[in-house]
Amino acid sequence: MKTVTVRYFASIREALGTGSERVNTAAPTLAALRDELIARGGAHAEALARGNAVRLALDQTMAADESAALPDGAEVAFFPPVTGG
């Protein structure tokens, strides 16, 4: 098991009612962590659903995809795509 800090931003934070949490996980990748969070059901399942456009960052660097390895002590951020204007 490893412990990671998960941060939520914008509409995801609003849906979950929290900006961050510490999570104990056996997930080897970002994708597996997202699946664990979705499996909680409720607001997590809705906000992080696979059909939703969700961006991820690992240790404050945008993740190119969810296959990135998840190290112990990592910080993972979930946020919706942002458009500027």
N, CA, C and O atoms as CSV, one atom per row, in Angstrom:
chain,resi,resn,atom,element,x,y,z
A,1,MET,N,N,0.839,-1.195,0.000
A,1,MET,CA,C,0.000,0.000,0.000
A,1,MET,C,C,0.873,1.242,0.000
A,1,MET,O,O,1.956,1.262,0.584
A,2,LYS,N,N,0.392,2.253,-0.650
A,2,LYS,CA,C,1.059,3.549,-0.640
A,2,LYS,C,C,0.035,4.617,-0.291
A,2,LYS,O,O,-1.173,4.400,-0.383
A,3,THR,N,N,0.537,5.762,0.107
A,3,THR,CA,C,-0.341,6.885,0.442
A,3,THR,C,C,-0.056,8.011,-0.536
A,3,THR,O,O,1.097,8.392,-0.735
A,4,VAL,N,N,-1.104,8.540,-1.145
A,4,VAL,CA,C,-0.975,9.658,-2.071
A,4,VAL,C,C,-1.925,10.771,-1.644
A,4,VAL,O,O,-2.936,10.526,-0.986
A,5,THR,N,N,-1.585,11.982,-2.025
A,5,THR,CA,C,-2.467,13.121,-1.813
A,5,THR,C,C,-3.223,13.364,-3.105
A,5,THR,O,O,-2.621,13.497,-4.171
A,6,VAL,N,N,-4.540,13.421,-3.008
A,6,VAL,CA,C,-5.370,13.659,-4.186
A,6,VAL,C,C,-6.016,15.026,-4.032
A,6,VAL,O,O,-6.643,15.318,-3.014
A,7,ARG,N,N,-5.857,15.853,-5.043
A,7,ARG,CA,C,-6.445,17.192,-5.040
A,7,ARG,C,C,-7.492,17.275,-6.147
A,7,ARG,O,O,-7.325,16.726,-7.236
A,8,TYR,N,N,-8.569,17.975,-5.832
A,8,TYR,CA,C,-9.675,18.149,-6.775
A,8,TYR,C,C,-9.868,19.635,-7.032
A,8,TYR,O,O,-9.774,20.446,-6.110
A,9,PHE,N,N,-10.139,19.993,-8.284
A,9,PHE,CA,C,-10.282,21.398,-8.645
A,9,PHE,C,C,-11.588,21.666,-9.386
A,9,PHE,O,O,-12.180,20.776,-9.997
A,10,ALA,N,N,-12.010,22.912,-9.308
A,10,ALA,CA,C,-13.160,23.447,-10.052
A,10,ALA,C,C,-14.425,22.625,-9.804
A,10,ALA,O,O,-14.767,22.353,-8.654
A,11,SER,N,N,-15.115,22.230,-10.861
A,11,SER,CA,C,-16.403,21.545,-10.706
A,11,SER,C,C,-16.267,20.196,-10.017
A,11,SER,O,O,-17.220,19.735,-9.389
A,12,ILE,N,N,-15.113,19.553,-10.118
A,12,ILE,CA,C,-14.917,18.271,-9.432
A,12,ILE,C,C,-14.875,18.510,-7.925
A,12,ILE,O,O,-15.482,17.764,-7.158
A,13,ARG,N,N,-14.159,19.547,-7.506
A,13,ARG,CA,C,-14.110,19.899,-6.080
A,13,ARG,C,C,-15.516,20.206,-5.568
A,13,ARG,O,O,-15.897,19.762,-4.486
A,14,GLU,N,N,-16.275,20.958,-6.340
A,14,GLU,CA,C,-17.642,21.304,-5.928
A,14,GLU,C,C,-18.508,20.054,-5.795
A,14,GLU,O,O,-19.274,19.932,-4.839
A,15,ALA,N,N,-18.396,19.131,-6.740
A,15,ALA,CA,C,-19.209,17.912,-6.711
A,15,ALA,C,C,-18.864,17.023,-5.514
A,15,ALA,O,O,-19.741,16.387,-4.930
A,16,LEU,N,N,-17.572,16.987,-5.154
A,16,LEU,CA,C,-17.138,16.109,-4.067
A,16,LEU,C,C,-17.194,16.779,-2.704
A,16,LEU,O,O,-17.169,16.104,-1.674
A,17,GLY,N,N,-17.270,18.099,-2.694
A,17,GLY,CA,C,-17.334,18.818,-1.435
A,17,GLY,C,C,-16.019,18.874,-0.677
A,17,GLY,O,O,-16.002,19.150,0.522
A,18,THR,N,N,-14.919,18.612,-1.368
A,18,THR,CA,C,-13.594,18.689,-0.743
A,18,THR,C,C,-12.552,19.041,-1.790
A,18,THR,O,O,-12.697,18.716,-2.968
A,19,GLY,N,N,-11.504,19.708,-1.343
A,19,GLY,CA,C,-10.428,20.081,-2.254
A,19,GLY,C,C,-9.280,19.097,-2.273
A,19,GLY,O,O,-8.489,19.077,-3.217
A,20,SER,N,N,-9.180,18.268,-1.223
A,20,SER,CA,C,-8.091,17.285,-1.195
A,20,SER,C,C,-8.359,16.208,-0.157
A,20,SER,O,O,-9.174,16.377,0.750
A,21,GLU,N,N,-7.656,15.106,-0.315
A,21,GLU,CA,C,-7.722,14.012,0.646
A,21,GLU,C,C,-6.475,13.150,0.508
A,21,GLU,O,O,-5.825,13.138,-0.537
A,22,ARG,N,N,-6.150,12.431,1.577
A,22,ARG,CA,C,-5.070,11.451,1.548
A,22,ARG,C,C,-5.724,10.103,1.279
A,22,ARG,O,O,-6.730,9.757,1.897
A,23,VAL,N,N,-5.149,9.351,0.358
A,23,VAL,CA,C,-5.731,8.079,-0.051
A,23,VAL,C,C,-4.688,6.977,0.087
A,23,VAL,O,O,-3.569,7.110,-0.409
A,24,ASN,N,N,-5.053,5.895,0.758
A,24,ASN,CA,C,-4.225,4.690,0.793
A,24,ASN,C,C,-4.649,3.842,-0.389
A,24,ASN,O,O,-5.832,3.543,-0.550
A,25,THR,N,N,-3.689,3.453,-1.217
A,25,THR,CA,C,-4.019,2.760,-2.452
A,25,THR,C,C,-2.955,1.742,-2.825
A,25,THR,O,O,-1.788,1.875,-2.457
A,26,ALA,N,N,-3.372,0.738,-3.550
A,26,ALA,CA,C,-2.451,-0.231,-4.139
A,26,ALA,C,C,-2.339,0.024,-5.641
A,26,ALA,O,O,-1.687,-0.740,-6.353
A,27,ALA,N,N,-2.972,1.094,-6.125
A,27,ALA,CA,C,-3.006,1.395,-7.562
A,27,ALA,C,C,-1.595,1.603,-8.116
A,27,ALA,O,O,-0.830,2.403,-7.579
A,28,PRO,N,N,-1.250,0.884,-9.189
A,28,PRO,CA,C,0.070,1.057,-9.787
A,28,PRO,C,C,0.159,2.246,-10.754
A,28,PRO,O,O,1.251,2.729,-11.054
A,29,THR,N,N,-1.000,2.711,-11.238
A,29,THR,CA,C,-1.026,3.785,-12.232
A,29,THR,C,C,-2.100,4.813,-11.893
A,29,THR,O,O,-2.941,4.595,-11.021
A,30,LEU,N,N,-2.051,5.942,-12.605
A,30,LEU,CA,C,-3.099,6.950,-12.448
A,30,LEU,C,C,-4.464,6.374,-12.818
A,30,LEU,O,O,-5.459,6.652,-12.149
A,31,ALA,N,N,-4.510,5.577,-13.878
A,31,ALA,CA,C,-5.784,4.980,-14.309
A,31,ALA,C,C,-6.376,4.105,-13.208
A,31,ALA,O,O,-7.580,4.152,-12.956
A,32,ALA,N,N,-5.540,3.315,-12.560
A,32,ALA,CA,C,-6.021,2.426,-11.499
A,32,ALA,C,C,-6.510,3.236,-10.297
A,32,ALA,O,O,-7.494,2.864,-9.658
A,33,LEU,N,N,-5.831,4.336,-9.988
A,33,LEU,CA,C,-6.294,5.203,-8.902
A,33,LEU,C,C,-7.650,5.795,-9.245
A,33,LEU,O,O,-8.555,5.807,-8.410
A,34,ARG,N,N,-7.794,6.283,-10.463
A,34,ARG,CA,C,-9.085,6.848,-10.870
A,34,ARG,C,C,-10.183,5.789,-10.759
A,34,ARG,O,O,-11.285,6.083,-10.297
A,35,ASP,N,N,-9.883,4.559,-11.182
A,35,ASP,CA,C,-10.874,3.486,-11.085
A,35,ASP,C,C,-11.241,3.189,-9.633
A,35,ASP,O,O,-12.407,2.938,-9.328
A,36,GLU,N,N,-10.245,3.216,-8.729
A,36,GLU,CA,C,-10.537,3.004,-7.307
A,36,GLU,C,C,-11.467,4.092,-6.773
A,36,GLU,O,O,-12.397,3.810,-6.017
A,37,LEU,N,N,-11.209,5.326,-7.170
A,37,LEU,CA,C,-12.049,6.431,-6.705
A,37,LEU,C,C,-13.460,6.326,-7.280
A,37,LEU,O,O,-14.437,6.583,-6.576
A,38,ILE,N,N,-13.569,5.952,-8.547
A,38,ILE,CA,C,-14.882,5.761,-9.177
A,38,ILE,C,C,-15.645,4.649,-8.452
A,38,ILE,O,O,-16.858,4.749,-8.268
A,39,ALA,N,N,-14.945,3.599,-8.045
A,39,ALA,CA,C,-15.576,2.453,-7.385
A,39,ALA,C,C,-16.185,2.819,-6.031
A,39,ALA,O,O,-16.984,2.051,-5.494
A,40,ARG,N,N,-15.826,3.969,-5.471
A,40,ARG,CA,C,-16.446,4.423,-4.230
A,40,ARG,C,C,-17.934,4.680,-4.427
A,40,ARG,O,O,-18.715,4.630,-3.477
A,41,GLY,N,N,-18.320,4.956,-5.678
A,41,GLY,CA,C,-19.707,5.251,-5.986
A,41,GLY,C,C,-20.053,6.697,-5.677
A,41,GLY,O,O,-19.174,7.515,-5.405
A,42,GLY,N,N,-21.333,7.001,-5.721
A,42,GLY,CA,C,-21.816,8.338,-5.381
A,42,GLY,C,C,-21.173,9.449,-6.186
A,42,GLY,O,O,-21.007,9.344,-7.401
A,43,ALA,N,N,-20.813,10.520,-5.484
A,43,ALA,CA,C,-20.266,11.708,-6.135
A,43,ALA,C,C,-18.943,11.406,-6.846
A,43,ALA,O,O,-18.674,11.972,-7.906
A,44,HIS,N,N,-18.121,10.529,-6.281
A,44,HIS,CA,C,-16.859,10.178,-6.934
A,44,HIS,C,C,-17.118,9.516,-8.284
A,44,HIS,O,O,-16.468,9.837,-9.279
A,45,ALA,N,N,-18.067,8.595,-8.307
A,45,ALA,CA,C,-18.391,7.897,-9.550
A,45,ALA,C,C,-18.898,8.863,-10.610
A,45,ALA,O,O,-18.561,8.735,-11.787
A,46,GLU,N,N,-19.704,9.825,-10.192
A,46,GLU,CA,C,-20.254,10.789,-11.149
A,46,GLU,C,C,-19.192,11.771,-11.631
A,46,GLU,O,O,-19.081,12.011,-12.833
A,47,ALA,N,N,-18.417,12.337,-10.724
A,47,ALA,CA,C,-17.451,13.381,-11.083
A,47,ALA,C,C,-16.269,12.843,-11.886
A,47,ALA,O,O,-15.735,13.539,-12.749
A,48,LEU,N,N,-15.858,11.601,-11.604
A,48,LEU,CA,C,-14.657,11.056,-12.248
A,48,LEU,C,C,-14.971,9.996,-13.293
A,48,LEU,O,O,-14.061,9.320,-13.774
A,49,ALA,N,N,-16.241,9.838,-13.655
A,49,ALA,CA,C,-16.668,8.810,-14.604
A,49,ALA,C,C,-15.830,8.835,-15.880
A,49,ALA,O,O,-15.390,9.887,-16.342
A,50,ARG,N,N,-15.631,7.660,-16.420
A,50,ARG,CA,C,-14.819,7.523,-17.635
A,50,ARG,C,C,-15.363,8.338,-18.809
A,50,ARG,O,O,-14.591,8.738,-19.680
A,51,GLY,N,N,-16.638,8.588,-18.852
A,51,GLY,CA,C,-17.214,9.369,-19.935
A,51,GLY,C,C,-16.969,10.862,-19.805
A,51,GLY,O,O,-17.202,11.616,-20.750
A,52,ASN,N,N,-16.503,11.289,-18.644
A,52,ASN,CA,C,-16.246,12.713,-18.401
A,52,ASN,C,C,-14.830,13.089,-18.829
A,52,ASN,O,O,-13.888,12.315,-18.657
A,53,ALA,N,N,-14.700,14.267,-19.380
A,53,ALA,CA,C,-13.371,14.782,-19.698
A,53,ALA,C,C,-12.731,15.248,-18.400
A,53,ALA,O,O,-13.173,16.221,-17.789
A,54,VAL,N,N,-11.683,14.541,-17.988
A,54,VAL,CA,C,-10.980,14.871,-16.750
A,54,VAL,C,C,-9.493,14.899,-17.057
A,54,VAL,O,O,-8.968,13.973,-17.674
A,55,ARG,N,N,-8.818,15.945,-16.634
A,55,ARG,CA,C,-7.364,16.048,-16.794
A,55,ARG,C,C,-6.715,15.644,-15.488
A,55,ARG,O,O,-7.299,15.806,-14.417
A,56,LEU,N,N,-5.501,15.114,-15.577
A,56,LEU,CA,C,-4.766,14.708,-14.391
A,56,LEU,C,C,-3.366,15.302,-14.402
A,56,LEU,O,O,-2.755,15.482,-15.456
A,57,ALA,N,N,-2.881,15.598,-13.227
A,57,ALA,CA,C,-1.495,16.020,-13.054
A,57,ALA,C,C,-0.879,15.125,-11.991
A,57,ALA,O,O,-1.533,14.758,-11.015
A,58,LEU,N,N,0.390,14.777,-12.193
A,58,LEU,CA,C,1.130,13.966,-11.246
A,58,LEU,C,C,2.302,14.793,-10.742
A,58,LEU,O,O,3.165,15.193,-11.524
A,59,ASP,N,N,2.335,15.048,-9.451
A,59,ASP,CA,C,3.378,15.883,-8.847
A,59,ASP,C,C,3.546,17.202,-9.603
A,59,ASP,O,O,4.659,17.615,-9.931
A,60,GLN,N,N,2.420,17.844,-9.865
A,60,GLN,CA,C,2.319,19.174,-10.475
A,60,GLN,C,C,2.809,19.241,-11.918
A,60,GLN,O,O,3.192,20.305,-12.404
A,61,THR,N,N,2.793,18.088,-12.602
A,61,THR,CA,C,3.122,18.033,-14.023
A,61,THR,C,C,1.968,17.346,-14.741
A,61,THR,O,O,1.533,16.268,-14.338
A,62,MET,N,N,1.479,17.965,-15.792
A,62,MET,CA,C,0.371,17.367,-16.534
A,62,MET,C,C,0.731,15.963,-17.000
A,62,MET,O,O,1.804,15.741,-17.561
A,63,ALA,N,N,-0.169,15.027,-16.766
A,63,ALA,CA,C,0.042,13.653,-17.205
A,63,ALA,C,C,-0.401,13.520,-18.653
A,63,ALA,O,O,-1.518,13.897,-19.008
A,64,ALA,N,N,0.472,12.987,-19.476
A,64,ALA,CA,C,0.143,12.802,-20.890
A,64,ALA,C,C,-0.977,11.784,-21.052
A,64,ALA,O,O,-1.818,11.915,-21.941
A,65,ASP,N,N,-0.986,10.780,-20.200
A,65,ASP,CA,C,-2.069,9.804,-20.181
A,65,ASP,C,C,-2.114,9.162,-18.795
A,65,ASP,O,O,-1.264,9.434,-17.947
A,66,GLU,N,N,-3.089,8.330,-18.580
A,66,GLU,CA,C,-3.308,7.756,-17.256
A,66,GLU,C,C,-2.470,6.507,-16.986
A,66,GLU,O,O,-2.626,5.875,-15.942
A,67,SER,N,N,-1.581,6.145,-17.917
A,67,SER,CA,C,-0.754,4.960,-17.706
A,67,SER,C,C,0.496,5.269,-16.872
A,67,SER,O,O,1.291,4.373,-16.589
A,68,ALA,N,N,0.667,6.530,-16.481
A,68,ALA,CA,C,1.832,6.916,-15.686
A,68,ALA,C,C,1.851,6.162,-14.361
A,68,ALA,O,O,0.814,5.986,-13.721
A,69,ALA,N,N,3.041,5.720,-13.957
A,69,ALA,CA,C,3.206,5.012,-12.689
A,69,ALA,C,C,2.884,5.943,-11.525
A,69,ALA,O,O,3.173,7.139,-11.572
A,70,LEU,N,N,2.284,5.380,-10.485
A,70,LEU,CA,C,1.889,6.142,-9.312
A,70,LEU,C,C,2.820,5.791,-8.147
A,70,LEU,O,O,2.672,4.734,-7.535
A,71,PRO,N,N,3.772,6.668,-7.841
A,71,PRO,CA,C,4.702,6.374,-6.742
A,71,PRO,C,C,4.116,6.721,-5.378
A,71,PRO,O,O,3.202,7.538,-5.273
A,72,ASP,N,N,4.648,6.098,-4.344
A,72,ASP,CA,C,4.256,6.404,-2.981
A,72,ASP,C,C,4.559,7.872,-2.696
A,72,ASP,O,O,5.607,8.383,-3.091
A,73,GLY,N,N,3.644,8.542,-2.012
A,73,GLY,CA,C,3.840,9.937,-1.644
A,73,GLY,C,C,3.512,10.937,-2.739
A,73,GLY,O,O,3.715,12.138,-2.558
A,74,ALA,N,N,3.012,10.465,-3.864
A,74,ALA,CA,C,2.712,11.354,-4.990
A,74,ALA,C,C,1.549,12.287,-4.675
A,74,ALA,O,O,0.738,12.032,-3.785
A,75,GLU,N,N,1.499,13.371,-5.433
A,75,GLU,CA,C,0.344,14.260,-5.419
A,75,GLU,C,C,-0.329,14.130,-6.782
A,75,GLU,O,O,0.304,14.319,-7.820
A,76,VAL,N,N,-1.604,13.808,-6.764
A,76,VAL,CA,C,-2.382,13.648,-7.991
A,76,VAL,C,C,-3.485,14.692,-7.993
A,76,VAL,O,O,-4.187,14.854,-6.995
A,77,ALA,N,N,-3.644,15.398,-9.097
A,77,ALA,CA,C,-4.693,16.402,-9.208
A,77,ALA,C,C,-5.651,16.007,-10.325
A,77,ALA,O,O,-5.238,15.594,-11.409
A,78,PHE,N,N,-6.945,16.148,-10.029
A,78,PHE,CA,C,-8.007,15.911,-11.018
A,78,PHE,C,C,-8.708,17.241,-11.272
A,78,PHE,O,O,-9.088,17.934,-10.328
A,79,PHE,N,N,-8.878,17.597,-12.535
A,79,PHE,CA,C,-9.621,18.802,-12.851
A,79,PHE,C,C,-10.227,18.716,-14.232
A,79,PHE,O,O,-9.715,18.006,-15.098
A,80,PRO,N,N,-11.316,19.436,-14.443
A,80,PRO,CA,C,-11.945,19.442,-15.760
A,80,PRO,C,C,-11.103,20.266,-16.727
A,80,PRO,O,O,-10.350,21.144,-16.305
A,81,PRO,N,N,-11.229,19.985,-18.027
A,81,PRO,CA,C,-10.505,20.803,-18.999
A,81,PRO,C,C,-10.888,22.268,-18.857
A,81,PRO,O,O,-12.038,22.587,-18.555
A,82,VAL,N,N,-9.951,23.136,-19.069
A,82,VAL,CA,C,-10.182,24.562,-18.925
A,82,VAL,C,C,-9.996,25.225,-20.275
A,82,VAL,O,O,-9.039,24.941,-20.995
A,83,THR,N,N,-10.919,26.107,-20.610
A,83,THR,CA,C,-10.761,26.867,-21.846
A,83,THR,C,C,-10.612,28.328,-21.487
A,83,THR,O,O,-11.200,28.808,-20.519
A,84,GLY,N,N,-9.834,29.015,-22.261
A,84,GLY,CA,C,-9.617,30.440,-22.003
A,84,GLY,C,C,-10.275,31.271,-23.062
A,84,GLY,O,O,-10.722,30.763,-24.091
A,85,GLY,N,N,-10.328,32.526,-22.807
A,85,GLY,CA,C,-10.960,33.371,-23.812
A,85,GLY,C,C,-10.557,34.802,-23.656
A,85,GLY,O,O,-11.000,35.656,-24.424
